[in-house]
Amino acid sequence: MKGNFDSIINENRPVIVDFHALWCGPCKVQSPILKQVADELGERVKVIKIDVDQNPVIASRYQIQSVPTLMIFKNGQIKYKQAGVHTKDQLKNILLNNL
């Protein structure tokens, strides 16, 4: 996944990375919200999910200490990182106003 992950986050459009775990209750709340954001913004944004239990090297690389943690990358640079559940409006504002 590492090589593929690096090429994905280097895209010119914003990439939302959802660091999650299957056992995480709040992660299950975040997932449909991310789908709504992806559906509404279409090709302007990409959303990927990283299971921290299956990808510990990537989680460690970005110092993920709690799930869910959302990161937004653009051109390989970290534009946003925050743990906790985000609402659809929060995410859209972050994406549209800051990137």
C-alpha positions, -999 to +999 in steps of 0.1 A: +000+000+000+028+024+008+038+031-029+002+034-040-006+056-010+023+080-018+011+083-055-025+090-044-016+117-019+005+135-045-025+142-067-033+178-076-068+176-061-074+173-023-073+138-010-091+130+023-075+101+041-097+085+067-075+067+092-099+042+109-103+008+125-130-018+120-137-020+158-141+018+161-177+030+167-171+067+158-154+055+126-186+039+116-204+072+120-177+090+100-178+067+070-213+076+055-205+113+060-173+109+039-194+092+013-218+121+012-189+146+008-174+125-020-207+122-038-214+160-036-179+171-046-174+144-072-141+146-090-129+177-071-119+155-042-107+119-035-115+100-004-095+070+007-097+048+039-067+035+057-073+008+083-046+015+110-045-022+121-037-034+085-014-004+077+006+003+109+036+017+090+015+044+073-004+052+106+029+055+124+045+076+097+017+102+103+016+097+141-020+086+141-028+081+178-066+079+177-093+070+152-110+083+133-084+108+122-089+127+090-060+141+070-062+161+038-033+161+014-028+181-018+003+177-040+017+155-013+015+181+014-005+179+046-032+206+045-053+193+075-051+168+103-076+163+131-090+134+151-127+129+158-159+127+138-164+156+113-197+167+100-204+171+063-205+208+066-172+209+085-155+189+058-169+209+029-159+242+046-124+229+052-121+217+016-137+246-002-123+275+020-088+263+027-075+244-003 
